Amino acid sequence: GFIDAWERCLGAARVAMDEAHEQRACIDAGRLADGLLSCGRFLAGVRILPGIAGQAAQLVLEAADGKRLVSILGHGHPKSLGSTLAKLTMLAGRMPVIALRERARDLSPTWKDTIAKRDALLETGHAEWIWVESDDVVRLLSLDALLQSARSGDVTDERGEPVDLARVLEWVRGVLGVPDWPIVRSLLGDGDEKPEALLEREEKAEKEARITAPVVAATPAMDPIPAAGVAVAVLRQLRIASLERVVREAARVEPTSTRNAVVAELEASPQVRFFGRNIVGVRVGS
């Protein structure tokens, strides 16, 4: 079905990202650009278009408040990155610029000249720097792969019958919540808000659980949580959350909690359901 196809795309994207990071490299900028172009199909009042080939900005974002150039900075060498930043600084004089780079490939403190060029770009007042989180890298790669598979007739329904692109687009629109992805919200200037709509929609898509209470941080005001089983107890109050959120909240309650311990506890609990590798929820009736 659609969910199986999406999970396969997520798995392949995670492998690609892990391989790139093992080589201390960014994901190919062209692949991320294709992912953003795919996102554009699900945004109302916004268009994401290819830029001019060979230029510093791979994409053009068209919204109600005007156009912006979007540059995905996947450079592994400080000189080549610095050269692109200098070009973007020139372009910023004519059109606002959005520069994207994977947070996992932060600029080394030794890249002083490159950092100075980034600062010069931002000092123009017509440029924005956005870090792309690993989860969004995976989503962008997966969305493009899913739509490519749909075009090739490789996506099937629950009966194993191929489905056309229109049905896949309808499913994505109703389930994945692309407009709520952090990278999309950041591009549209709404990145400060961190809604959990994506988590809610994925939960609804599985029809396995529902949000019954607002998400709250793990603080002394929460119900008492025993040291043993802290991760499951935190998740029961959150109902559904990213795995990293549960790790953070568990550490607030029990500072000795580690990520591995949290994952092991969640995996061992029959009350917990994993949606992919990054989202966990409490099973209905738990």
Secondary structure, DSSP 8 states (H G I E B T S, - for coil): -HHHHHHHHHHHHHHHHHHHHHTT----HHHHHHHHHHHGGG-TT-EEEE--TTSS--EEEEETTEEEEEEE---SSHHHHHHHHHHHHHHTTTS-EEEEEEGGG---TT-HHHHHHHHHHHHTSSEEEEEE-HHHHHHHHHHHHHHHHHHTT--B-TTS-B--HHHHHHHHHHHT-GGGSHHHHHHTT-TT----HHHHHHHHHHTS----S------TTS----STTHHHHHHHHHSEEEHHHHHHHHHHH-TT--HHHHHHHHHH-TTEEEETTTEEEE-TT-
